[in-house]
Amino acid sequence: MTPADIRTQLAGTALPAGPLDIIMPPGSAQWPAPMREQLSGTLTPAGVLIPIMERASELTVLLTQRSAALKHHAGQVSFPGGRMEEFDETLEQTALRETREEVGIDAQHVSVLGYLQTMPTITGYAVTPVVGMVSAVASLKIDPTEVEYTFEVPLSYLMDAGNDVHAQWDARGQKVPMVEFHWQDERIWGATAFMILSLRKLLLKQ
């Protein structure tokens, strides 16, 4: 899959009309009622970038291991991003700003290809993923207060359903099925894994 292929597949996507226009994850109707109420309650708009890196050998997806000292999603694998600030005109600006602050990739090195639907998180955010192609000349400069380290996973690996790991999540005493990815020593799960699955459906037209 080439950058041109990805741009073509995402051509019909757009930012949501409102930053809180969420789409509940598939299967959420079977989740415990308190959890569904939490996800549909008062949410804070946020944007993340799904950075597809142009590497010489293949396209990869950049992920971060968040600092253990953070208030939300501490120690988890995630995409660079964060809450929308009052000076951000769009969620795309939020995602690009946060990416620059967290991992040092400047917006001039990112070509935005499209968007995924906004999804809620149990930590109270409405997260809109922005898909961007990152130029090979971009360099990383990690903010250690937010990011412990970064790693990259081949896009082809994440697009192959044969690499899905089917697991269960204990949601208030109820077992909820989920898909996660295991790459080398990294575990990609939760909202981040759901975003990858959503991207795969769009790119492969599933």
C-alpha positions in Angstrom: 0.0 0.0 0.0 1.4 3.3 -1.1 0.8 6.9 0.3 -1.2 7.5 -2.9 -3.4 4.4 -2.1 -4.0 5.6 1.4 -5.0 9.1 0.2 -7.4 7.6 -2.2 -9.1 5.4 0.3 -9.5 8.2 2.8 -10.6 10.8 0.3 -14.2 10.8 1.4 -13.5 11.3 5.1 -13.8 14.6 6.9 -13.6 16.2 10.4 -16.8 15.8 12.4 -19.2 18.8 12.2 -18.8 19.1 16.0 -15.8 17.9 18.2 -18.2 15.9 20.4 -20.0 14.0 17.5 -19.0 10.6 18.8 -19.6 7.2 17.3 -19.9 4.5 19.9 -17.6 1.5 19.4 -19.1 -1.7 17.8 -20.5 -4.1 20.4 -20.9 -1.3 23.0 -24.6 -2.0 23.3 -23.6 -5.1 25.3 -21.3 -3.2 27.7 -22.5 -2.6 31.3 -25.0 0.3 31.5 -22.8 2.5 33.9 -20.0 2.2 31.4 -22.2 3.2 28.4 -23.5 6.2 30.4 -19.9 7.2 31.2 -18.9 7.1 27.6 -21.9 9.1 26.5 -21.7 11.7 29.3 -19.8 15.0 29.4 -16.7 14.6 27.2 -13.7 16.7 26.5 -12.7 17.1 22.8 -9.3 15.7 21.8 -7.3 15.0 18.7 -4.6 12.5 17.9 -2.4 11.9 14.9 -2.0 8.5 13.4 1.5 9.1 12.0 2.3 6.9 9.0 6.1 7.2 8.5 7.7 7.1 5.1 10.6 4.8 5.6 13.0 3.6 2.9 11.9 -0.1 3.2 8.2 0.3 4.0 5.5 2.4 5.6 5.4 2.2 9.4 3.0 3.6 12.1 4.5 5.6 15.0 3.3 5.0 18.5 4.3 6.3 21.9 4.7 4.8 25.3 3.2 7.4 27.6 5.0 8.6 30.7 4.0 6.7 33.9 3.6 10.1 35.6 0.7 11.3 33.4 -2.8 11.7 34.9 -4.6 9.9 32.0 -3.5 6.8 30.1 -0.3 6.7 32.1 2.1 4.0 30.9 0.0 3.0 27.9 0.7 2.8 24.2 -1.0 5.6 22.3 -0.8 7.9 19.3 0.5 11.4 19.9 -2.3 13.8 20.8 -4.3 15.5 23.5 -7.1 17.7 24.5 -8.4 20.5 22.3 -7.4 24.0 23.6 -9.4 27.1 23.2 -6.8 28.5 20.7 -7.1 25.4 18.4 -9.4 26.2 15.5 -9.9 22.6 14.6 -9.2 19.1 15.9 -6.6 18.7 13.1 -4.7 21.7 14.6 -5.0 20.0 18.0 -3.5 16.7 16.7 -0.7 18.4 14.8 0.2 20.7 17.8 0.2 17.9 20.3 2.4 15.8 17.9 4.9 18.6 17.7 4.9 19.0 21.5 5.2 15.3 22.3 7.5 13.9 19.7 8.9 16.9 17.9 7.4 16.3 14.4 6.5 19.7 12.9 3.3 20.2 10.9 5.3 21.1 7.8 6.5 17.4 7.6 2.9 16.0 7.9 0.6 15.6 5.0 -3.0 15.0 6.3 -4.6 12.2 4.4 -8.0 11.9 6.2 -9.9 11.3 9.4 -11.5 8.6 11.4 -14.8 8.9 13.3 -14.7 10.5 16.8 -14.8 7.9 19.6 -15.3 8.2 23.3 -12.8 7.0 25.9 -13.5 5.8 29.5 -11.2 8.7 30.7 -13.8 11.2 29.4 -12.5 12.3 26.0 -14.1 12.5 22.6 -11.1 11.6 20.4 -10.8 12.4 16.7 -8.0 10.6 14.9 -6.3 12.4 12.1 -4.3 10.3 9.6 -1.1 11.9 8.4 1.8 10.8 6.2 5.1 11.9 7.8 8.0 12.8 5.6 11.2 10.8 5.8 13.1 13.9 6.6 11.2 14.5 9.9 13.1 13.9 13.0 11.9 13.0 16.5 12.4 15.0 19.7 10.6 13.4 22.6 9.2 15.4 25.5 10.1 13.1 28.4 7.4 14.6 30.6 4.8 13.0 28.3 6.5 10.3 26.4 8.8 7.6 27.7 9.8 6.3 24.2 8.4 5.8 20.7 8.4 2.7 18.5 7.2 1.9 15.0 5.1 -1.0 13.6 5.0 -1.9 9.9 1.7 -0.7 8.5 1.4 -4.1 6.7 1.5 -5.9 10.0 -1.4 -3.9 11.4 -3.4 -4.3 8.2 -3.2 -8.1 8.4 -6.1 -9.6 10.4 -4.0 -12.6 11.0 -2.0 -10.6 13.6 -5.1 -9.7 15.6 -4.9 -11.0 19.2 -8.4 -11.7 20.6 -8.7 -11.0 24.3 -11.2 -10.0 27.0 -11.5 -6.9 29.0 -13.0 -6.9 32.5 -15.5 -4.0 32.4 -17.1 -3.6 35.8 -17.2 -7.4 36.3 -18.4 -8.1 32.7 -16.1 -9.7 30.1 -16.0 -7.6 27.0 -14.3 -9.0 23.8 -11.5 -6.9 22.4 -8.8 -7.0 19.8 -5.2 -6.0 20.5 -1.8 -6.2 18.8 1.4 -7.6 20.1 4.5 -6.3 18.3 7.8 -7.5 19.6 7.5 -6.6 23.4 4.8 -4.0 22.9 1.1 -4.4 23.6 -1.3 -2.2 21.7 -4.8 -2.3 23.1 -7.8 -0.3 24.1 -8.7 2.9 22.2 -5.5 2.8 20.3 -6.1 -0.7 18.9 -9.7 0.3 18.1 -8.4 3.3 16.0 -6.1 0.9 14.1 -9.0 -1.4 13.4 -11.1 1.5 12.2 -8.3 2.7 9.9 -7.9 -0.9 8.5 -11.6 -1.0 7.7 -11.3 2.2 5.7 -8.1 1.3 3.9 -9.2 -2.2 3.0 -12.8 -1.3 2.4 -14.0 -4.0 4.8 
